[in-house]
Amino acid sequence: MPHTVPRAGPAQGSRPRWWTELPLIAVVYAAYSAGRLLARGDVSSAVDHGLAILHFEQRLNIDFESPLNDLFTAHAVIGIPADFAYASLHYVLTPTILMWMWKRRKASDYRFLRTWLLVSTIIGLIGFTLLPTCPPRLLEGGHGFVDTMAQYRSYGWWGADASAPRGLGGLTNQFAAMPSLHVGWALWCGVALWRHGRWTWTKIAAVGYPLTITFVVMGTANHYFLDAAAGAATMGLGALLTVPALRLTESLRTRLRPARETVAASRNAGVPANVGDKCETSARERERIPRQQSRGADRQRTDGAADDGGRGAGAGTSGRGAGAGAGSGRGATAGGPAPAAGDEAAAAAR
């Protein structure tokens, strides 16, 4: 039976190590945050993009953010929880579900969801760079929008700069509205809960959480409806690119694998794993015990000599018996006297 050599490096079904996952996610998130800051764009162009989106929605009667913002502004019991949800769930629930997937679910499922989240985040960063968009709350007051987070900022840790803590507004990009990754990440959480949750409440949360976040981002005047739709489309595109991204990373991992592992695998490839071969005593091992060999050889020679002696004795006895019988027969037949001893000696000499 041929010996199967395991492939060098971690197996595909093995769980990724946390000390490699955390730096990977941290690097991508740091690049995402830095990219948001670098992709600020021109203020006038961002405002133009925001107005273009609003006017397009108004022509199609899909500007759902306007009535929702009026509702959140008029009722603090709705607006304040919505502000807390906008400022926290985006950064708390998403990594929590990611850690849950790493700890409790299959490694292949975790790899797919992790890669899907990272690829979609990079796509969103490209959108922020190419299309800086002014959110509804930063438009002129004549458009009817109120920044609820600025209105209820005394209830939370944020100020007038979106969800950034007070005094840290300069560390965020106010024009990173298209697409809405609040909605995109919430959709990712919903898919993870729906596919891998085992209880009824996880199914309810899988549907309710993305819908709630969609209403929240529009009611707080942080995003347009089309921003939310673009966030969902970003996740869809990221899902399509996840499998090719996984194949690419596996190919790179194979090429960058240390040469010593490849050499070790090639050496092990020629070693048979037949148990009988390992248990069989070789000629070299037999040469290491000469006493047993000499004893066996002596025993064989002794047994052979005894057998040969027995066969010779039997033959001689038979011959003598036959000779005696023959002589008696001749003597009895001739009826004469037995031959003399001298005659026998002379015959033997002849």
Disulfide bonds with the S-S distance in Angstrom:
none
